[in-house]
Amino acid sequence: MSGLFDGTFARGGAAAAVSDPAWIDALLDVEAALARAAARTGLVPATAADAVTRACAEPAGLDLATVVARAADAGNPVPPLVRVLQDAVGPDAARAVHVGATSQDVLDTALVLVARRAVSAIDRDLAVAAEAAAELARAHRDDVVMGRTLLQQALPTTFGLKAAGWLTGLEGARARLLAVDASLPVQYGGAVGTLAASEGSGVDLRGALAAELGLATTPLAWHTVRLPVADLAGALGTAAGVLATVAVDVVLMAQTEVGEVSEGGARGGSSAMPHKHNPVAAISARACARRAPGLVATLLGAMEQEHERSAGAWHSEWPTLGDLLATVGSAAAWLGECLADLRPDTARMAENVAAARDPELAGAVADALTASLGRGAAHDAAAEAVREARRTRRPLAEVLADRPDVDVRSLLPGAPDVGEAPAQVDAVLADYDRRTGRTS
């Protein structure tokens, strides 16, 4: 039975990639690869390594229930897994199980494999969200929308530029996450990092194990130098921040009083108010992303580890990293759904801009008065006129109408000034098209 909240917080493929079965698969993949690497370096016979590989490829034939039952007693699941594998392959091939390794070698390498598989799922969902943002930027390059700073109306921009900003953030998050993913290393050092149990072939075995699994290798073990985990946590936290930013933009623009976007589909009803149509996908993306900073903090806090092997800090990483991967993946999946089915109301955007041109007029007045008053005094005069308009609840143009030194009617052009917004959208899309191989 799935969890009550899995529909929200286990969206997309990342959640399955960090499940218990996924962890077991990764642990078995590491033990099988370690056996083959040991055979490649001459430490065990190839026939023994083949037997271990076959056993790991058929988990249904292993007593995994015993591994789960005894994992807590051993402090981690590797010791009981090693015993189960040795029993499964028999005494002749048992020497090829767990060659020269310590539990942390296998568990850390499995953690890296789990992370890479989850990151692959996250990247697919981020790519979906990025493509949807690109289409929005392309379709709404010139559609004017009110820009808002500090949650207040500022100056007009275009919805295309806003969507291009979303695209830039999502693609930047993808690039950072994939760069970390590509650098994730194997772990192999033996009990205290000396490779003493590897019969003088430990460095070669580490390289062979890395090659077997498609991972980077290292000059020595990173048992208590947790930079790979910290780098991954940072990249995931960054992705969560981008996802949350896009999601909250959608939530704010979908407010009834603003009404500039809405989500399609039948989702978003209320148990008490039949008229409600909540932006559930954006809300859920934000909810998932909001969980990430605390999980990142836990992983960074776990970097302080004592001597050659940590007592507790290392252990805290396992579920924390899994939760972080799952929640960022869920946020990415939700945002992809949100943007792919987003319905911009460009007419409402234009109405909101038309009803709020006072900020643009204030800037134009300040520019017009600069020649006669100086920049500072012109700014102050425009600001005082804005305050007077607010106090009296009158249009700014009406407040300024009595000034003899400025012609209000000539200050605003027929269309709102959005500066170089369209050109910037074009530049972002051209870069995106180059990177994705798009020809249109």
C-alpha positions in Angstrom: 0.0 0.0 0.0 1.4 3.4 -0.9 1.6 6.2 1.6 -1.3 8.7 1.9 0.9 11.5 0.8 2.9 9.7 -1.9 0.8 11.2 -4.6 2.2 14.6 -3.7 5.7 13.8 -2.3 6.6 10.8 -4.3 5.9 12.2 -7.8 8.1 11.3 -10.8 10.8 8.7 -11.1 13.2 9.8 -8.3 11.1 8.4 -5.5 11.2 4.9 -7.0 15.0 5.3 -7.6 15.6 5.7 -3.8 13.2 3.0 -2.6 14.3 0.0 -0.5 14.3 -2.3 -3.6 16.5 0.2 -5.4 18.9 0.3 -2.5 19.1 -3.5 -2.5 19.7 -3.5 -6.3 22.5 -0.9 -5.9 24.2 -2.9 -3.1 24.1 -6.0 -5.2 25.5 -4.2 -8.2 28.4 -3.0 -6.1 29.2 -6.5 -4.7 29.0 -8.0 -8.2 31.2 -5.2 -9.7 33.7 -5.6 -6.8 34.0 -9.4 -7.5 34.6 -8.7 -11.2 37.1 -6.0 -10.4 38.9 -8.4 -8.1 39.1 -11.0 -10.9 40.5 -8.4 -13.3 43.3 -7.5 -10.8 44.1 -11.2 -10.2 42.9 -11.4 -6.7 40.2 -14.0 -7.3 39.4 -16.6 -10.0 37.1 -15.4 -12.8 34.8 -18.4 -12.1 34.3 -17.2 -8.5 33.5 -13.7 -9.7 31.1 -15.1 -12.2 29.3 -17.0 -9.5 28.9 -13.8 -7.4 27.7 -11.8 -10.4 25.0 -14.5 -11.1 23.9 -14.5 -7.5 23.6 -10.7 -7.4 21.7 -10.7 -10.7 19.0 -13.0 -9.2 18.0 -11.3 -5.9 14.9 -13.5 -5.7 17.2 -16.4 -4.9 18.8 -14.6 -1.9 17.6 -14.4 1.7 17.0 -10.7 1.6 14.5 -10.9 4.5 17.5 -11.8 6.7 19.4 -8.8 5.4 16.6 -6.5 6.4 16.1 -8.1 9.7 19.7 -8.0 10.7 20.7 -4.6 9.2 20.1 -2.7 12.5 22.1 -5.2 14.5 25.1 -4.7 12.3 24.6 -0.9 12.1 24.1 -1.2 8.3 22.9 -3.8 5.8 26.2 -4.7 4.3 27.4 -7.3 6.9 24.3 -9.5 6.7 24.2 -9.1 2.9 27.8 -10.3 2.6 26.9 -13.4 4.7 23.8 -14.1 2.6 25.9 -13.8 -0.6 28.6 -16.1 0.7 26.0 -18.7 1.6 24.4 -18.4 -1.8 27.6 -18.9 -3.8 29.1 -21.6 -1.7 32.5 -22.0 -0.1 34.5 -22.1 -3.4 33.3 -18.8 -4.7 32.8 -17.1 -1.3 36.3 -15.6 -1.5 35.1 -13.4 -4.3 32.5 -11.7 -2.1 33.4 -8.3 -0.6 37.1 -8.6 -1.5 39.2 -6.3 0.7 36.3 -4.0 1.3 34.7 -2.5 4.4 31.0 -2.0 4.8 31.3 1.7 4.1 33.0 1.1 0.8 30.0 -0.9 -0.4 27.3 1.3 1.1 28.9 4.6 -0.1 29.3 3.3 -3.6 25.7 2.0 -3.5 24.6 5.5 -2.3 26.4 7.0 -5.3 24.6 4.6 -7.7 21.2 5.3 -6.1 21.9 9.0 -6.4 22.9 8.8 -10.0 19.8 6.8 -10.9 17.6 9.3 -9.1 19.4 12.3 -10.6 18.8 10.8 -14.0 15.0 10.8 -13.2 15.2 14.3 -11.8 17.0 15.6 -14.9 14.3 14.1 -17.2 11.6 16.0 -15.2 13.6 19.2 -15.1 14.0 18.9 -18.9 10.3 18.6 -19.3 9.8 21.8 -17.2 12.5 23.6 -19.1 10.9 22.7 -22.5 7.5 23.9 -21.3 9.1 27.2 -20.1 10.8 27.6 -23.5 7.5 27.1 -25.3 5.9 29.7 -23.1 8.7 32.2 -23.7 8.5 31.6 -27.5 4.7 31.9 -27.6 4.5 35.0 -25.3 7.7 36.9 -26.4 5.8 40.2 -26.8 2.9 39.8 -24.4 3.0 42.5 -21.8 2.6 41.7 -18.1 3.1 43.8 -15.0 6.6 43.4 -13.5 6.5 43.3 -9.7 9.3 44.0 -7.2 9.0 43.4 -3.5 5.5 42.1 -4.4 4.5 45.6 -5.5 3.7 46.7 -9.1 6.8 48.0 -10.7 7.1 48.5 -14.5 5.8 46.5 -17.5 7.8 43.5 -18.7 6.7 40.6 -21.0 5.5 37.2 -20.0 8.0 35.9 -22.5 10.8 37.4 -20.5 9.4 36.0 -17.3 9.2 32.5 -18.8 12.7 32.9 -20.3 13.9 33.6 -16.7 12.3 30.4 -15.6 14.0 28.6 -18.4 17.4 30.0 -17.5 17.0 28.9 -13.9 15.9 25.4 -14.8 18.6 24.9 -17.3 21.2 26.3 -14.9 20.0 23.9 -12.2 20.2 21.0 -14.6 23.8 21.9 -15.6 24.9 22.1 -12.0 23.3 18.8 -11.0 24.7 17.0 -14.0 28.2 18.3 -13.4 28.1 17.0 -9.8 26.6 13.7 -11.0 29.4 13.2 -13.5 32.0 13.6 -10.8 30.6 11.2 -8.3 33.3 8.7 -7.2 33.6 5.1 -6.2 34.4 4.3 -2.6 37.1 1.7 -1.8 39.7 1.9 1.0 39.2 -1.0 3.3 38.9 -0.8 7.1 40.8 2.4 7.7 41.6 3.5 4.2 45.0 1.7 3.9 43.9 -1.0 1.5 45.7 -3.4 3.7 43.3 -6.3 2.9 43.8 -6.0 -0.9 47.1 -7.8 -1.1 48.9 -4.9 -2.6 46.4 -4.4 -5.5 44.0 -2.1 -3.7 44.7 1.0 -5.9 44.3 -1.1 -9.1 41.2 -2.7 -7.7 39.7 0.7 -6.9 40.2 1.8 -10.4 38.8 -1.4 -11.8 35.7 -1.1 -9.6 35.2 2.5 -10.8 35.4 1.3 -14.4 33.0 -1.5 -13.8 30.4 1.0 -12.4 31.1 4.0 -14.7 32.2 6.1 -11.7 35.1 8.4 -11.1 38.0 7.1 -9.1 40.0 8.8 -6.3 43.6 8.7 -5.1 42.4 7.6 -1.7 39.2 6.8 0.2 36.8 9.6 1.2 35.3 7.8 4.2 35.2 11.0 6.4 35.8 13.7 3.7 32.2 13.9 2.5 32.6 16.3 -0.3 30.8 14.2 -2.9 27.7 14.0 -0.7 27.9 17.8 0.1 28.3 18.7 -3.6 25.2 16.6 -4.4 23.3 18.2 -1.6 24.2 21.7 -2.7 23.2 21.0 -6.3 19.9 19.4 -5.2 19.2 22.4 -2.9 19.9 24.8 -5.8 17.5 22.9 -8.0 14.8 23.1 -5.3 15.3 26.8 -5.0 14.8 27.3 -8.7 11.7 25.1 -8.7 10.2 26.9 -5.8 10.8 30.3 -7.4 8.9 29.3 -10.6 6.2 27.6 -8.6 5.5 30.6 -6.4 5.4 32.9 -9.5 2.6 30.7 -10.9 0.8 30.7 -7.5 0.9 34.5 -7.3 -0.1 35.1 -10.9 -3.0 32.6 -10.4 -4.6 34.6 -7.5 -8.2 35.5 -8.3 -7.4 39.3 -8.0 -4.5 38.9 -10.5 -5.9 36.2 -12.8 -3.0 36.2 -15.2 -2.5 32.4 -15.4 -4.4 29.2 -14.5 -3.7 25.5 -14.6 -5.6 23.3 -16.9 -7.5 20.2 -16.0 -10.0 19.2 -13.4 -7.5 19.3 -10.4 -7.7 21.9 -7.7 -11.2 21.7 -6.3 -12.1 22.6 -2.7 -14.0 20.5 -0.2 -16.0 23.5 1.0 -16.0 26.0 -1.9 -17.2 24.7 -5.3 -16.0 27.7 -7.1 -12.4 27.2 -6.3 -9.8 26.1 -8.9 -6.5 26.0 -7.0 -3.2 25.7 -8.9 -2.4 22.3 -7.4 0.6 21.4 -9.5 2.4 24.7 -8.6 1.4 24.4 -5.0 2.6 20.8 -4.8 5.9 21.7 -6.5 6.4 24.4 -4.0 5.6 22.1 -1.1 8.1 19.5 -2.2 10.8 22.1 -2.8 10.2 23.6 0.6 11.4 20.4 2.3 14.8 20.5 0.6 16.7 23.2 2.7 16.3 21.3 5.9 17.5 18.1 4.3 20.5 19.9 2.7 21.3 21.3 6.2 21.3 17.9 7.7 23.7 16.6 5.1 26.0 19.5 5.4 25.9 19.2 9.2 26.9 15.5 8.8 30.2 16.5 7.1 31.9 16.8 10.5 33.1 13.2 10.9 35.7 11.9 13.3 39.0 10.1 12.5 38.9 7.4 9.9 35.2 6.4 10.2 32.3 8.3 11.6 30.0 7.1 14.4 26.6 8.3 13.5 27.0 11.3 11.1 27.7 8.9 8.2 24.6 6.8 9.1 22.4 9.9 9.1 23.2 10.5 5.4 21.4 7.5 4.0 17.7 8.3 4.6 18.4 12.0 4.3 19.9 11.9 0.9 17.1 9.6 -0.3 14.5 12.0 1.0 16.2 14.9 -0.6 16.4 13.2 -4.0 12.8 12.2 -3.8 11.4 15.6 -2.8 13.4 17.5 -5.4 12.4 14.9 -8.0 8.8 15.3 -7.0 9.0 19.1 -7.2 10.5 18.8 -10.7 7.8 16.4 -11.8 5.0 18.6 -10.5 6.5 21.8 -12.1 6.8 20.0 -15.4 3.1 19.2 -15.3 2.3 22.7 -14.2 4.1 24.5 -17.0 3.1 22.1 -19.7 -0.6 22.8 -19.0 -0.3 26.4 -17.9 -2.9 28.7 -19.4 -1.7 32.4 -19.6 -4.5 35.0 -19.9 -2.7 37.6 -22.0 -5.8 39.8 -22.1 -5.9 40.0 -18.3 -2.2 40.7 -18.2 -2.7 43.6 -20.6 -5.7 44.9 -18.5 -3.5 44.8 -15.4 -0.8 46.8 -17.1 -3.2 49.4 -18.4 -4.7 49.8 -15.0 -1.3 50.3 -13.4 0.7 52.7 -15.6 1.3 55.1 -12.7 4.8 53.6 -12.0 5.8 54.1 -15.6 4.3 57.6 -15.6 6.2 58.4 -12.4 9.5 57.4 -14.1 8.7 59.4 -17.2 7.9 62.5 -15.1 11.2 62.2 -13.2 13.0 62.0 -16.5 11.1 65.0 -17.9 11.8 67.2 -14.9 15.5 66.3 -14.6 16.6 69.0 -17.1 15.0 71.8 -15.1 15.3 70.5 -11.5 18.2 68.2 -11.5 18.0 64.4 -11.1 17.6 64.3 -7.3 14.9 67.0 -7.1 13.1 65.5 -10.1 13.0 62.1 -8.4 11.6 63.7 -5.2 9.0 65.7 -7.1 7.7 62.5 -8.9 7.7 60.6 -5.6 5.7 63.3 -3.9 3.2 63.3 -6.7 2.8 59.5 -6.3 2.2 59.9 -2.6 -0.4 62.6 -3.2 -2.2 60.3 -5.7 -2.3 57.6 -3.0 -3.5 59.9 -0.3 -6.3 61.3 -2.4 -7.0 58.1 -4.3 -6.7 59.9 -7.6 -4.9 58.9 -10.8 -1.3 60.1 -10.9 -2.0 61.8 -14.3 -4.7 63.9 -12.6 -2.4 65.0 -9.8 0.2 66.0 -12.3 -2.2 67.8 -14.6 -1.8 71.2 -12.9 2.0 71.2 -13.1 3.1 73.8 -15.7 6.5 72.3 -16.2 5.4 68.9 -17.6 2.9 67.8 -20.3 1.5 64.5 -18.9 -0.3 63.6 -22.1 2.9 63.5 -24.0 4.9 61.4 -21.6 3.6 57.9 -22.1 3.9 56.2 -25.4 0.9 54.3 -26.9 2.3 51.0 -25.7 4.1 50.2 -22.5 7.9 50.3 -22.7 9.3 46.9 -22.1 12.9 47.9 -23.1 14.9 45.1 -24.6 12.8 42.3 -23.2 12.0 40.7 -26.6 15.7 40.7 -27.7 16.7 39.0 -24.4 14.0 36.4 -24.9 15.4 35.7 -28.3 18.9 35.3 -26.9 17.8 32.9 -24.3 15.9 30.8 -26.7 18.7 30.8 -29.3 21.1 29.5 -26.6 18.5 26.9 -25.5 17.9 25.7 -29.1 21.7 25.3 -29.7 22.1 23.2 -26.6 19.1 21.0 -27.3 19.8 20.7 -31.0 16.5 22.4 -32.0 16.5 23.7 -35.5 13.3 25.8 -35.6 
